Amino acid sequence: MSTILYPSPIFGPVHSRRLGVSLGINLLPADGKVCSFDCVYCECGLNADYRAKTPMPTYEKVIKALENKLIDMKANGPQPDVLTFAGNGEPTCHPDFARIIHDTLILRNRYFPHAKVSVLSNSTFIKRPDVFEALKKVDNNIMKLDTVDEAYIRMLDRPVGNYSVADIVDTLKEFKGDCIIQTMFLKGSYKGKSMDNTTDEYVLPWIEAVKSIAPRQVMIYTIDRDTPGHELQKATPDELDRIVGLLSKEHIFATASY
């Protein structure tokens, strides 16, 4: 397996399937993962195999590196479409996440006011008031909800510590529509168990939850790179298009990345 670990605290810019020219901001260590999920499809590998030995970058290091990179891009290009918090795990677990978001927005406004600020999050820390308020300030708070089936989440996303999908859905509702839901659809198996969540058994209850959250957009996608689960398979374009169609019938704007 070809595992991807990202530099820290800044990487790219890279071309994102969903976001365009994206400058990455990685609030996690460069030498391993720090994540509250342990997804069997994670391109960064499984948590136990890639434990970080170095600390998270400090607030000061992140903001200094970000400003230096933005100054360079202003002089030499390219112009970013988006500044994306992603990387080697869950960005909202950084203790200074809210403060970093605040200063990132200031730097964005100074150097590239038309660029969006996006956060890719697994939603596990949104019950923390500082995280929730920070996510409300960014342009694209892209929140993971792979399924509403508790047993399936524990096979696919494998949350670390206490986790309740019902609590997550209830908190997502508190964004009052100002959020984007991102969902991974895939097939195949892991450790002998089917991981196919493209069927109505999983899709229809998930759509009901999405309707209750009423996000301004839903992004669905499938695996794109090597995964720790070697028997996982991509969902087909037809399967993803079917799900987009079901969402459209409910007047929910959705896009698919194949």
Order of alpha helices (4+ residues) and beta strands (2+ residues): beta-beta-alpha-beta-alpha-beta-alpha-beta-alpha-alpha-beta-beta-beta-alpha-beta-beta-alpha-beta
